[in-house]
Amino acid sequence: MPKLKNKYQFCKCNNCGEVFFDTNPNSQPFFEIPKGKTYNELETINKEGEFFKGCFNCETDEYLMDIENENQL
Ligand SMILES: [Zn+2]
């Protein structure tokens, strides 16, 4: 997982609203974890023999969006 002094990159599933640590990040900014909040890592999903990182609620990566703004956390 990318790490920069307690700062992390995040992504969000726009289908269920769950926020994750982005384990395959793009160039989105790093944020600190807001007080009192906890996040999970993306789950490795096996769909028809293909493995990918996705939302454990929706079992897809289709709705994952990078979090670009701290107020989305
Ligand atoms: Zn989801």
N, CA, C, O and the ligand as a Tripos MOL2 file, in Angstrom:
@<TRIPOS>MOLECULE
protein
  293   291    74     0     0
PROTEIN
NO_CHARGES

@<TRIPOS>ATOM
      1 N           0.8570   -1.2030    0.0000 N.3       1 MET1
      2 CA          0.0000    0.0000    0.0000 C.3       1 MET1
      3 C           0.8840    1.2420    0.0000 C.2       1 MET1
      4 O           1.8610    1.3090    0.7460 O.2       1 MET1
      5 N           0.5510    2.2110   -0.8210 N.am      2 PRO2
      6 CA          1.3420    3.4580   -0.8300 C.3       2 PRO2
      7 C           1.1930    4.1950    0.4890 C.2       2 PRO2
      8 O           0.1080    4.2370    1.0690 O.2       2 PRO2
      9 N           2.2690    4.7640    0.9500 N.am      3 LYS3
     10 CA          2.2130    5.4290    2.2490 C.3       3 LYS3
     11 C           3.0840    6.6590    2.2400 C.2       3 LYS3
     12 O           4.1970    6.6390    1.7130 O.2       3 LYS3
     13 N           2.5890    7.7150    2.8140 N.am      4 LEU4
     14 CA          3.3050    8.9720    2.8790 C.3       4 LEU4
     15 C           2.9790    9.6000    4.2280 C.2       4 LEU4
     16 O           2.0310   10.3780    4.3390 O.2       4 LEU4
     17 N           3.7680    9.2640    5.2640 N.am      5 LYS5
     18 CA          3.5550    9.8390    6.5980 C.3       5 LYS5
     19 C           2.0990    9.8410    7.0280 C.2       5 LYS5
     20 O           1.4960   10.9020    7.1940 O.2       5 LYS5
     21 N           1.5390    8.6670    7.2070 N.am      6 ASN6
     22 CA          0.1500    8.5220    7.6590 C.3       6 ASN6
     23 C          -0.8680    9.0650    6.6650 C.2       6 ASN6
     24 O          -2.0270    9.2910    7.0110 O.2       6 ASN6
     25 N          -0.4310    9.2690    5.4420 N.am      7 LYS7
     26 CA         -1.4000    9.7030    4.4420 C.3       7 LYS7
     27 C          -1.5780    8.6030    3.4140 C.2       7 LYS7
     28 O          -0.6490    7.8640    3.0890 O.2       7 LYS7
     29 N          -2.7630    8.5200    2.9300 N.am      8 TYR8
     30 CA         -3.1090    7.4240    2.0330 C.3       8 TYR8
     31 C          -3.9070    7.9480    0.8410 C.2       8 TYR8
     32 O          -4.4550    9.0500    0.8510 O.2       8 TYR8
     33 N          -3.9400    7.1070   -0.1720 N.am      9 GLN9
     34 CA         -4.8290    7.3990   -1.2970 C.3       9 GLN9
     35 C          -6.0790    6.5420   -1.1520 C.2       9 GLN9
     36 O          -6.0140    5.4000   -0.6980 O.2       9 GLN9
     37 N          -7.2050    7.1000   -1.5390 N.am     10 PHE10
     38 CA         -8.4860    6.4340   -1.3360 C.3      10 PHE10
     39 C          -9.2730    6.3440   -2.6370 C.2      10 PHE10
     40 O          -9.0690    7.1170   -3.5740 O.2      10 PHE10
     41 N         -10.1660    5.3880   -2.6570 N.am     11 CYS11
     42 CA        -11.1430    5.3490   -3.7280 C.3      11 CYS11
     43 C         -12.4930    5.0030   -3.1190 C.2      11 CYS11
     44 O         -12.5740    4.5160   -1.9910 O.2      11 CYS11
     45 N         -13.5330    5.2560   -3.8660 N.am     12 LYS12
     46 CA        -14.8810    5.0870   -3.3540 C.3      12 LYS12
     47 C         -15.7240    4.3200   -4.3560 C.2      12 LYS12
     48 O         -15.6260    4.5350   -5.5650 O.2      12 LYS12
     49 N         -16.5430    3.4350   -3.8470 N.am     13 CYS13
     50 CA        -17.4930    2.7290   -4.6970 C.3      13 CYS13
     51 C         -18.7420    3.5930   -4.8150 C.2      13 CYS13
     52 O         -19.4410    3.8210   -3.8270 O.2      13 CYS13
     53 N         -19.0150    4.0620   -6.0020 N.am     14 ASN14
     54 CA        -20.1650    4.9380   -6.1890 C.3      14 ASN14
     55 C         -21.4920    4.1910   -6.2030 C.2      14 ASN14
     56 O         -22.5510    4.8110   -6.2950 O.2      14 ASN14
     57 N         -21.4440    2.8890   -6.1140 N.am     15 ASN15
     58 CA        -22.6790    2.1120   -6.0670 C.3      15 ASN15
     59 C         -23.2130    2.0060   -4.6400 C.2      15 ASN15
     60 O         -24.4100    2.1830   -4.4110 O.2      15 ASN15
     61 N         -22.3350    1.7200   -3.6810 N.am     16 CYS16
     62 CA        -22.7730    1.5410   -2.2920 C.3      16 CYS16
     63 C         -22.2350    2.6120   -1.3550 C.2      16 CYS16
     64 O         -22.6790    2.7030   -0.2110 O.2      16 CYS16
     65 N         -21.2770    3.4370   -1.8200 N.am     17 GLY17
     66 CA        -20.7660    4.5300   -1.0060 C.3      17 GLY17
     67 C         -19.6040    4.1670   -0.1100 C.2      17 GLY17
     68 O         -19.1090    5.0200    0.6270 O.2      17 GLY17
     69 N         -19.1550    2.9230   -0.1510 N.am     18 GLU18
     70 CA        -18.0380    2.4770    0.6900 C.3      18 GLU18
     71 C         -16.7260    3.1010    0.2010 C.2      18 GLU18
     72 O         -16.4640    3.1600   -1.0000 O.2      18 GLU18
     73 N         -15.9040    3.5660    1.1580 N.am     19 VAL19
     74 CA        -14.5940    4.1370    0.8210 C.3      19 VAL19
     75 C         -13.4990    3.1310    1.1770 C.2      19 VAL19
     76 O         -13.5570    2.4810    2.2210 O.2      19 VAL19
     77 N         -12.5160    3.0110    0.3110 N.am     20 PHE20
     78 CA        -11.4370    2.0410    0.4930 C.3      20 PHE20
     79 C         -10.0820    2.7250    0.3980 C.2      20 PHE20
     80 O          -9.9340    3.7870   -0.2060 O.2      20 PHE20
     81 N          -9.0860    2.0710    1.0230 N.am     21 PHE21
     82 CA         -7.7080    2.4190    0.6810 C.3      21 PHE21
     83 C          -7.4790    1.9540   -0.7520 C.2      21 PHE21
     84 O          -7.8290    0.8320   -1.1180 O.2      21 PHE21
     85 N          -6.8960    2.8200   -1.5450 N.am     22 ASP22
     86 CA         -6.6890    2.4630   -2.9490 C.3      22 ASP22
     87 C          -5.3990    1.6750   -3.0830 C.2      22 ASP22
     88 O          -4.3080    2.2190   -2.9110 O.2      22 ASP22
     89 N          -5.5250    0.4090   -3.3880 N.am     23 THR23
     90 CA         -4.3390   -0.4380   -3.4870 C.3      23 THR23
     91 C          -3.7710   -0.4570   -4.9000 C.2      23 THR23
     92 O          -2.7550   -1.1030   -5.1590 O.2      23 THR23
     93 N          -4.4180    0.2430   -5.7990 N.am     24 ASN24
     94 CA         -3.8990    0.3610   -7.1680 C.3      24 ASN24
     95 C          -4.1270    1.7940   -7.6320 C.2      24 ASN24
     96 O          -4.8540    2.0430   -8.5940 O.2      24 ASN24
     97 N          -3.4840    2.7450   -6.9210 N.am     25 PRO25
     98 CA         -3.8690    4.1440   -7.0920 C.3      25 PRO25
     99 C          -3.3400    4.7730   -8.3810 C.2      25 PRO25
    100 O          -2.3620    4.3220   -8.9750 O.2      25 PRO25
    101 N          -4.0210    5.8130   -8.7720 N.am     26 ASN26
    102 CA         -3.5600    6.6730   -9.8610 C.3      26 ASN26
    103 C          -2.8580    7.8780   -9.2370 C.2      26 ASN26
    104 O          -2.0880    7.7190   -8.2900 O.2      26 ASN26
    105 N          -3.1040    9.0340   -9.7360 N.am     27 SER27
    106 CA         -2.3840   10.2180   -9.2680 C.3      27 SER27
    107 C          -3.2130   11.0550   -8.3030 C.2      27 SER27
    108 O          -2.9550   12.2440   -8.1160 O.2      27 SER27
    109 N          -4.2270   10.4130   -7.6820 N.am     28 GLN28
    110 CA         -5.0340   11.2120   -6.7580 C.3      28 GLN28
    111 C          -4.2220   11.6080   -5.5340 C.2      28 GLN28
    112 O          -3.2370   10.9500   -5.2000 O.2      28 GLN28
    113 N          -4.6370   12.6950   -4.8560 N.am     29 PRO29
    114 CA         -3.8540   13.1960   -3.7170 C.3      29 PRO29
    115 C          -3.9080   12.2560   -2.5060 C.2      29 PRO29
    116 O          -4.7700   11.3830   -2.4090 O.2      29 PRO29
    117 N          -2.9620   12.4650   -1.5930 N.am     30 PHE30
    118 CA         -2.9040   11.7110   -0.3370 C.3      30 PHE30
    119 C          -3.6480   12.4810    0.7430 C.2      30 PHE30
    120 O          -3.5530   13.7060    0.8300 O.2      30 PHE30
    121 N          -4.3900   11.7460    1.5650 N.am     31 PHE31
    122 CA         -5.0970   12.3720    2.6830 C.3      31 PHE31
    123 C          -4.8460   11.5900    3.9570 C.2      31 PHE31
    124 O          -4.5600   10.3930    3.9290 O.2      31 PHE31
    125 N          -4.9600   12.2970    5.0800 N.am     32 GLU32
    126 CA         -4.9560   11.5980    6.3620 C.3      32 GLU32
    127 C          -6.3310   10.9930    6.5930 C.2      32 GLU32
    128 O          -7.3340   11.4590    6.0520 O.2      32 GLU32
    129 N          -6.3560    9.9490    7.4050 N.am     33 ILE33
    130 CA         -7.6390    9.3490    7.7630 C.3      33 ILE33
    131 C          -8.3620   10.2970    8.7160 C.2      33 ILE33
    132 O          -7.8150   10.6580    9.7580 O.2      33 ILE33
    133 N          -9.5780   10.7030    8.3730 N.am     34 PRO34
    134 CA        -10.3060   11.6070    9.2740 C.3      34 PRO34
    135 C         -10.5470   10.9440   10.6380 C.2      34 PRO34
    136 O         -10.7130    9.7280   10.7270 O.2      34 PRO34
    137 N         -10.5620   11.7540   11.6850 N.am     35 LYS35
    138 CA        -10.7450   11.2320   13.0410 C.3      35 LYS35
    139 C         -12.0330   10.4200   13.1500 C.2      35 LYS35
    140 O         -13.0940   10.8270   12.6780 O.2      35 LYS35
    141 N         -11.9030    9.2640   13.7860 N.am     36 GLY36
    142 CA        -13.0850    8.4460   14.0520 C.3      36 GLY36
    143 C         -13.5530    7.6120   12.8850 C.2      36 GLY36
    144 O         -14.5560    6.9060   12.9880 O.2      36 GLY36
    145 N         -12.8350    7.6860   11.7670 N.am     37 LYS37
    146 CA        -13.2550    6.9090   10.6010 C.3      37 LYS37
    147 C         -12.2950    5.7490   10.3700 C.2      37 LYS37
    148 O         -11.1040    5.8380   10.6650 O.2      37 LYS37
    149 N         -12.8240    4.6900    9.8510 N.am     38 THR38
    150 CA        -11.9890    3.5510    9.4740 C.3      38 THR38
    151 C         -12.3480    3.1310    8.0580 C.2      38 THR38
    152 O         -13.4910    3.2520    7.6160 O.2      38 THR38
    153 N         -11.3430    2.6390    7.3700 N.am     39 TYR39
    154 CA        -11.5750    2.1900    5.9990 C.3      39 TYR39
    155 C         -10.9630    0.8200    5.7970 C.2      39 TYR39
    156 O         -10.0530    0.4130    6.5190 O.2      39 TYR39
    157 N         -11.4650    0.1320    4.8260 N.am     40 ASN40
    158 CA        -10.9520   -1.1850    4.4760 C.3      40 ASN40
    159 C         -10.1640   -1.1110    3.1810 C.2      40 ASN40
    160 O         -10.2530   -0.1500    2.4170 O.2      40 ASN40
    161 N          -9.3920   -2.1640    2.9680 N.am     41 GLU41
    162 CA         -8.7460   -2.2810    1.6680 C.3      41 GLU41
    163 C          -9.7110   -2.9400    0.6980 C.2      41 GLU41
    164 O         -10.6660   -3.6090    1.0930 O.2      41 GLU41
    165 N          -9.4390   -2.7360   -0.5580 N.am     42 LEU42
    166 CA        -10.2340   -3.4100   -1.5770 C.3      42 LEU42
    167 C         -10.0880   -4.9180   -1.4270 C.2      42 LEU42
    168 O          -9.0310   -5.4160   -1.0380 O.2      42 LEU42
    169 N         -11.1370   -5.6220   -1.7330 N.am     43 GLU43
    170 CA        -11.0970   -7.0690   -1.6450 C.3      43 GLU43
    171 C         -10.6690   -7.6610   -2.9830 C.2      43 GLU43
    172 O         -11.0250   -7.1630   -4.0510 O.2      43 GLU43
    173 N          -9.8910   -8.7450   -2.8910 N.am     44 THR44
    174 CA         -9.5590   -9.4640   -4.1160 C.3      44 THR44
    175 C         -10.7340  -10.3410   -4.4970 C.2      44 THR44
    176 O         -11.1470  -11.2200   -3.7400 O.2      44 THR44
    177 N         -11.2530  -10.0950   -5.6530 N.am     45 ILE45
    178 CA        -12.4530  -10.7830   -6.1190 C.3      45 ILE45
    179 C         -12.0750  -11.7350   -7.2480 C.2      45 ILE45
    180 O         -11.3110  -11.3920   -8.1500 O.2      45 ILE45
    181 N         -12.6210  -12.9170   -7.1720 N.am     46 ASN46
    182 CA        -12.4000  -13.9190   -8.2170 C.3      46 ASN46
    183 C         -13.7020  -14.1000   -8.9820 C.2      46 ASN46
    184 O         -14.6740  -14.6500   -8.4650 O.2      46 ASN46
    185 N         -13.7000  -13.6350  -10.2050 N.am     47 LYS47
    186 CA        -14.9010  -13.7580  -11.0170 C.3      47 LYS47
    187 C         -14.5640  -14.5470  -12.2720 C.2      47 LYS47
    188 O         -13.7990  -14.0970  -13.1240 O.2      47 LYS47
    189 N         -15.1420  -15.7090  -12.3630 N.am     48 GLU48
    190 CA        -14.9110  -16.5790  -13.5160 C.3      48 GLU48
    191 C         -13.4230  -16.7560  -13.8080 C.2      48 GLU48
    192 O         -12.9840  -16.6910  -14.9560 O.2      48 GLU48
    193 N         -12.6550  -16.9840  -12.7340 N.am     49 GLY49
    194 CA        -11.2340  -17.2700  -12.8950 C.3      49 GLY49
    195 C         -10.3490  -16.0520  -13.0180 C.2      49 GLY49
    196 O          -9.1260  -16.1860  -13.0710 O.2      49 GLY49
    197 N         -10.9380  -14.8530  -13.0650 N.am     50 GLU50
    198 CA        -10.1330  -13.6330  -13.1260 C.3      50 GLU50
    199 C         -10.1260  -12.9610  -11.7730 C.2      50 GLU50
    200 O         -11.1660  -12.7940  -11.1360 O.2      50 GLU50
    201 N          -8.9230  -12.5730  -11.3400 N.am     51 PHE51
    202 CA         -8.7870  -11.9150  -10.0490 C.3      51 PHE51
    203 C          -8.6180  -10.4170  -10.2570 C.2      51 PHE51
    204 O          -7.8620   -9.9760  -11.1230 O.2      51 PHE51
    205 N          -9.3280   -9.6540   -9.4570 N.am     52 PHE52
    206 CA         -9.1330   -8.2100   -9.4950 C.3      52 PHE52
    207 C          -9.5200   -7.6270   -8.1430 C.2      52 PHE52
    208 O         -10.1730   -8.2910   -7.3380 O.2      52 PHE52
    209 N          -9.1150   -6.3880   -7.8960 N.am     53 LYS53
    210 CA         -9.4520   -5.6900   -6.6550 C.3      53 LYS53
    211 C         -10.7640   -4.9560   -6.8580 C.2      53 LYS53
    212 O         -10.9510   -4.2450   -7.8450 O.2      53 LYS53
    213 N         -11.6720   -5.1420   -5.9030 N.am     54 GLY54
    214 CA        -12.9620   -4.4880   -6.0490 C.3      54 GLY54
    215 C         -13.6550   -4.2750   -4.7190 C.2      54 GLY54
    216 O         -13.0990   -4.5490   -3.6560 O.2      54 GLY54
    217 N         -14.8790   -3.7820   -4.7990 N.am     55 CYS55
    218 CA        -15.7100   -3.5160   -3.6300 C.3      55 CYS55
    219 C         -16.2910   -4.8270   -3.1160 C.2      55 CYS55
    220 O         -16.8780   -5.5980   -3.8760 O.2      55 CYS55
    221 N         -16.1190   -5.0750   -1.7980 N.am     56 PHE56
    222 CA        -16.6240   -6.3440   -1.2610 C.3      56 PHE56
    223 C         -18.1360   -6.3530   -1.1220 C.2      56 PHE56
    224 O         -18.7350   -7.4200   -0.9930 O.2      56 PHE56
    225 N         -18.7540   -5.1980   -1.1460 N.am     57 ASN57
    226 CA        -20.2260   -5.1810   -1.1170 C.3      57 ASN57
    227 C         -20.8010   -5.5370   -2.4790 C.2      57 ASN57
    228 O         -21.7460   -6.3190   -2.5860 O.2      57 ASN57
    229 N         -20.2220   -4.9580   -3.5030 N.am     58 CYS58
    230 CA        -20.8000   -5.0640   -4.8460 C.3      58 CYS58
    231 C         -20.0880   -6.1140   -5.7000 C.2      58 CYS58
    232 O         -20.5610   -6.4800   -6.7760 O.2      58 CYS58
    233 N         -18.9350   -6.5950   -5.2020 N.am     59 GLU59
    234 CA        -18.1360   -7.5790   -5.9310 C.3      59 GLU59
    235 C         -17.8270   -7.1480   -7.3660 C.2      59 GLU59
    236 O         -17.8860   -7.9430   -8.3050 O.2      59 GLU59
    237 N         -17.4980   -5.8630   -7.4990 N.am     60 THR60
    238 CA        -17.0750   -5.3470   -8.7940 C.3      60 THR60
    239 C         -16.1530   -4.1480   -8.5780 C.2      60 THR60
    240 O         -16.1580   -3.5320   -7.5120 O.2      60 THR60
    241 N         -15.3700   -3.8280   -9.5930 N.am     61 ASP61
    242 CA        -14.5820   -2.5960   -9.5370 C.3      61 ASP61
    243 C         -15.1840   -1.5420  -10.4570 C.2      61 ASP61
    244 O         -14.5900   -0.4940  -10.7080 O.2      61 ASP61
    245 N         -16.3600   -1.8450  -10.9450 N.am     62 GLU62
    246 CA        -16.9770   -1.0130  -11.9760 C.3      62 GLU62
    247 C         -17.2780    0.4050  -11.4910 C.2      62 GLU62
    248 O         -17.2470    1.3600  -12.2680 O.2      62 GLU62
    249 N         -17.5720    0.5270  -10.1780 N.am     63 TYR63
    250 CA        -18.0350    1.8160   -9.6610 C.3      63 TYR63
    251 C         -16.9650    2.5500   -8.8760 C.2      63 TYR63
    252 O         -17.2480    3.5750   -8.2570 O.2      63 TYR63
    253 N         -15.7400    2.0420   -8.8920 N.am     64 LEU64
    254 CA        -14.6980    2.6700   -8.0820 C.3      64 LEU64
    255 C         -14.2280    3.9730   -8.7100 C.2      64 LEU64
    256 O         -13.9150    4.0380   -9.8980 O.2      64 LEU64
    257 N         -14.1890    5.0040   -7.8800 N.am     65 MET65
    258 CA        -13.7350    6.3160   -8.3140 C.3      65 MET65
    259 C         -12.6400    6.7830   -7.3670 C.2      65 MET65
    260 O         -12.7440    6.5960   -6.1550 O.2      65 MET65
    261 N         -11.5940    7.3880   -7.9140 N.am     66 ASP66
    262 CA        -10.5620    7.9600   -7.0710 C.3      66 ASP66
    263 C         -11.1440    9.1010   -6.2540 C.2      66 ASP66
    264 O         -11.9860    9.8590   -6.7340 O.2      66 ASP66
    265 N         -10.6870    9.2120   -5.0180 N.am     67 ILE67
    266 CA        -11.1120   10.3510   -4.1990 C.3      67 ILE67
    267 C         -10.1090   11.4770   -4.3700 C.2      67 ILE67
    268 O          -8.9310   11.3410   -4.0390 O.2      67 ILE67
    269 N         -10.5950   12.5810   -4.8880 N.am     68 GLU68
    270 CA         -9.7470   13.7220   -5.2320 C.3      68 GLU68
    271 C          -9.8550   14.8460   -4.2030 C.2      68 GLU68
    272 O          -9.0510   15.7780   -4.1950 O.2      68 GLU68
    273 N         -10.8530   14.7430   -3.3440 N.am     69 ASN69
    274 CA        -11.1350   15.8340   -2.4340 C.3      69 ASN69
    275 C         -11.4060   15.2830   -1.0390 C.2      69 ASN69
    276 O         -12.1500   14.3170   -0.8650 O.2      69 ASN69
    277 N         -10.7890   15.9130   -0.0610 N.am     70 GLU70
    278 CA        -10.8660   15.4060    1.3100 C.3      70 GLU70
    279 C         -12.2990   15.3210    1.8340 C.2      70 GLU70
    280 O         -12.5890   14.4680    2.6740 O.2      70 GLU70
    281 N         -13.1840   16.1680    1.3680 N.am     71 ASN71
    282 CA        -14.5550   16.1110    1.8990 C.3      71 ASN71
    283 C         -15.3640   14.9450    1.3430 C.2      71 ASN71
    284 O         -16.5260   14.7620    1.7040 O.2      71 ASN71
    285 N         -14.7550   14.1630    0.4720 N.am     72 GLN72
    286 CA        -15.4140   12.9420    0.0170 C.3      72 GLN72
    287 C         -15.1560   11.7680    0.9630 C.2      72 GLN72
    288 O         -15.7540   10.7010    0.8220 O.2      72 GLN72
    289 N         -14.2590   11.9780    1.9270 N.am     73 LEU73
    290 CA        -13.9270   10.8900    2.8520 C.3      73 LEU73
    291 C         -14.9740   10.7640    3.9360 C.2      73 LEU73
    292 O         -14.8610    9.9000    4.8060 O.2      73 LEU73
    293 ZN        -19.8080   -1.1080   -3.6270 Zn       74 ZN74
@<TRIPOS>BOND
     1     1     2 1
     2     2     3 1
     3     3     4 2
     4     3     5 am
     5     5     6 1
     6     6     7 1
     7     7     8 2
     8     7     9 am
     9     9    10 1
    10    10    11 1
    11    11    12 2
    12    11    13 am
    13    13    14 1
    14    14    15 1
    15    15    16 2
    16    15    17 am
    17    17    18 1
    18    18    19 1
    19    19    20 2
    20    19    21 am
    21    21    22 1
    22    22    23 1
    23    23    24 2
    24    23    25 am
    25    25    26 1
    26    26    27 1
    27    27    28 2
    28    27    29 am
    29    29    30 1
    30    30    31 1
    31    31    32 2
    32    31    33 am
    33    33    34 1
    34    34    35 1
    35    35    36 2
    36    35    37 am
    37    37    38 1
    38    38    39 1
    39    39    40 2
    40    39    41 am
    41    41    42 1
    42    42    43 1
    43    43    44 2
    44    43    45 am
    45    45    46 1
    46    46    47 1
    47    47    48 2
    48    47    49 am
    49    49    50 1
    50    50    51 1
    51    51    52 2
    52    51    53 am
    53    53    54 1
    54    54    55 1
    55    55    56 2
    56    55    57 am
    57    57    58 1
    58    58    59 1
    59    59    60 2
    60    59    61 am
    61    61    62 1
    62    62    63 1
    63    63    64 2
    64    63    65 am
    65    65    66 1
    66    66    67 1
    67    67    68 2
    68    67    69 am
    69    69    70 1
    70    70    71 1
    71    71    72 2
    72    71    73 am
    73    73    74 1
    74    74    75 1
    75    75    76 2
    76    75    77 am
    77    77    78 1
    78    78    79 1
    79    79    80 2
    80    79    81 am
    81    81    82 1
    82    82    83 1
    83    83    84 2
    84    83    85 am
    85    85    86 1
    86    86    87 1
    87    87    88 2
    88    87    89 am
    89    89    90 1
    90    90    91 1
    91    91    92 2
    92    91    93 am
    93    93    94 1
    94    94    95 1
    95    95    96 2
    96    95    97 am
    97    97    98 1
    98    98    99 1
    99    99   100 2
   100    99   101 am
   101   101   102 1
   102   102   103 1
   103   103   104 2
   104   103   105 am
   105   105   106 1
   106   106   107 1
   107   107   108 2
   108   107   109 am
   109   109   110 1
   110   110   111 1
   111   111   112 2
   112   111   113 am
   113   113   114 1
   114   114   115 1
   115   115   116 2
   116   115   117 am
   117   117   118 1
   118   118   119 1
   119   119   120 2
   120   119   121 am
   121   121   122 1
   122   122   123 1
   123   123   124 2
   124   123   125 am
   125   125   126 1
   126   126   127 1
   127   127   128 2
   128   127   129 am
   129   129   130 1
   130   130   131 1
   131   131   132 2
   132   131   133 am
   133   133   134 1
   134   134   135 1
   135   135   136 2
   136   135   137 am
   137   137   138 1
   138   138   139 1
   139   139   140 2
   140   139   141 am
   141   141   142 1
   142   142   143 1
   143   143   144 2
   144   143   145 am
   145   145   146 1
   146   146   147 1
   147   147   148 2
   148   147   149 am
   149   149   150 1
   150   150   151 1
   151   151   152 2
   152   151   153 am
   153   153   154 1
   154   154   155 1
   155   155   156 2
   156   155   157 am
   157   157   158 1
   158   158   159 1
   159   159   160 2
   160   159   161 am
   161   161   162 1
   162   162   163 1
   163   163   164 2
   164   163   165 am
   165   165   166 1
   166   166   167 1
   167   167   168 2
   168   167   169 am
   169   169   170 1
   170   170   171 1
   171   171   172 2
   172   171   173 am
   173   173   174 1
   174   174   175 1
   175   175   176 2
   176   175   177 am
   177   177   178 1
   178   178   179 1
   179   179   180 2
   180   179   181 am
   181   181   182 1
   182   182   183 1
   183   183   184 2
   184   183   185 am
   185   185   186 1
   186   186   187 1
   187   187   188 2
   188   187   189 am
   189   189   190 1
   190   190   191 1
   191   191   192 2
   192   191   193 am
   193   193   194 1
   194   194   195 1
   195   195   196 2
   196   195   197 am
   197   197   198 1
   198   198   199 1
   199   199   200 2
   200   199   201 am
   201   201   202 1
   202   202   203 1
   203   203   204 2
   204   203   205 am
   205   205   206 1
   206   206   207 1
   207   207   208 2
   208   207   209 am
   209   209   210 1
   210   210   211 1
   211   211   212 2
   212   211   213 am
   213   213   214 1
   214   214   215 1
   215   215   216 2
   216   215   217 am
   217   217   218 1
   218   218   219 1
   219   219   220 2
   220   219   221 am
   221   221   222 1
   222   222   223 1
   223   223   224 2
   224   223   225 am
   225   225   226 1
   226   226   227 1
   227   227   228 2
   228   227   229 am
   229   229   230 1
   230   230   231 1
   231   231   232 2
   232   231   233 am
   233   233   234 1
   234   234   235 1
   235   235   236 2
   236   235   237 am
   237   237   238 1
   238   238   239 1
   239   239   240 2
   240   239   241 am
   241   241   242 1
   242   242   243 1
   243   243   244 2
   244   243   245 am
   245   245   246 1
   246   246   247 1
   247   247   248 2
   248   247   249 am
   249   249   250 1
   250   250   251 1
   251   251   252 2
   252   251   253 am
   253   253   254 1
   254   254   255 1
   255   255   256 2
   256   255   257 am
   257   257   258 1
   258   258   259 1
   259   259   260 2
   260   259   261 am
   261   261   262 1
   262   262   263 1
   263   263   264 2
   264   263   265 am
   265   265   266 1
   266   266   267 1
   267   267   268 2
   268   267   269 am
   269   269   270 1
   270   270   271 1
   271   271   272 2
   272   271   273 am
   273   273   274 1
   274   274   275 1
   275   275   276 2
   276   275   277 am
   277   277   278 1
   278   278   279 1
   279   279   280 2
   280   279   281 am
   281   281   282 1
   282   282   283 1
   283   283   284 2
   284   283   285 am
   285   285   286 1
   286   286   287 1
   287   287   288 2
   288   287   289 am
   289   289   290 1
   290   290   291 1
   291   291   292 2
@<TRIPOS>SUBSTRUCTURE
     1 MET1         2 RESIDUE 1 A MET
     2 PRO2         6 RESIDUE 1 A PRO
     3 LYS3        10 RESIDUE 1 A LYS
     4 LEU4        14 RESIDUE 1 A LEU
     5 LYS5        18 RESIDUE 1 A LYS
     6 ASN6        22 RESIDUE 1 A ASN
     7 LYS7        26 RESIDUE 1 A LYS
     8 TYR8        30 RESIDUE 1 A TYR
     9 GLN9        34 RESIDUE 1 A GLN
    10 PHE10       38 RESIDUE 1 A PHE
    11 CYS11       42 RESIDUE 1 A CYS
    12 LYS12       46 RESIDUE 1 A LYS
    13 CYS13       50 RESIDUE 1 A CYS
    14 ASN14       54 RESIDUE 1 A ASN
    15 ASN15       58 RESIDUE 1 A ASN
    16 CYS16       62 RESIDUE 1 A CYS
    17 GLY17       66 RESIDUE 1 A GLY
    18 GLU18       70 RESIDUE 1 A GLU
    19 VAL19       74 RESIDUE 1 A VAL
    20 PHE20       78 RESIDUE 1 A PHE
    21 PHE21       82 RESIDUE 1 A PHE
    22 ASP22       86 RESIDUE 1 A ASP
    23 THR23       90 RESIDUE 1 A THR
    24 ASN24       94 RESIDUE 1 A ASN
    25 PRO25       98 RESIDUE 1 A PRO
    26 ASN26      102 RESIDUE 1 A ASN
    27 SER27      106 RESIDUE 1 A SER
    28 GLN28      110 RESIDUE 1 A GLN
    29 PRO29      114 RESIDUE 1 A PRO
    30 PHE30      118 RESIDUE 1 A PHE
    31 PHE31      122 RESIDUE 1 A PHE
    32 GLU32      126 RESIDUE 1 A GLU
    33 ILE33      130 RESIDUE 1 A ILE
    34 PRO34      134 RESIDUE 1 A PRO
    35 LYS35      138 RESIDUE 1 A LYS
    36 GLY36      142 RESIDUE 1 A GLY
    37 LYS37      146 RESIDUE 1 A LYS
    38 THR38      150 RESIDUE 1 A THR
    39 TYR39      154 RESIDUE 1 A TYR
    40 ASN40      158 RESIDUE 1 A ASN
    41 GLU41      162 RESIDUE 1 A GLU
    42 LEU42      166 RESIDUE 1 A LEU
    43 GLU43      170 RESIDUE 1 A GLU
    44 THR44      174 RESIDUE 1 A THR
    45 ILE45      178 RESIDUE 1 A ILE
    46 ASN46      182 RESIDUE 1 A ASN
    47 LYS47      186 RESIDUE 1 A LYS
    48 GLU48      190 RESIDUE 1 A GLU
    49 GLY49      194 RESIDUE 1 A GLY
    50 GLU50      198 RESIDUE 1 A GLU
    51 PHE51      202 RESIDUE 1 A PHE
    52 PHE52      206 RESIDUE 1 A PHE
    53 LYS53      210 RESIDUE 1 A LYS
    54 GLY54      214 RESIDUE 1 A GLY
    55 CYS55      218 RESIDUE 1 A CYS
    56 PHE56      222 RESIDUE 1 A PHE
    57 ASN57      226 RESIDUE 1 A ASN
    58 CYS58      230 RESIDUE 1 A CYS
    59 GLU59      234 RESIDUE 1 A GLU
    60 THR60      238 RESIDUE 1 A THR
    61 ASP61      242 RESIDUE 1 A ASP
    62 GLU62      246 RESIDUE 1 A GLU
    63 TYR63      250 RESIDUE 1 A TYR
    64 LEU64      254 RESIDUE 1 A LEU
    65 MET65      258 RESIDUE 1 A MET
    66 ASP66      262 RESIDUE 1 A ASP
    67 ILE67      266 RESIDUE 1 A ILE
    68 GLU68      270 RESIDUE 1 A GLU
    69 ASN69      274 RESIDUE 1 A ASN
    70 GLU70      278 RESIDUE 1 A GLU
    71 ASN71      282 RESIDUE 1 A ASN
    72 GLN72      286 RESIDUE 1 A GLN
    73 LEU73      290 RESIDUE 1 A LEU
    74 ZN74       293 GROUP 0 **** ****
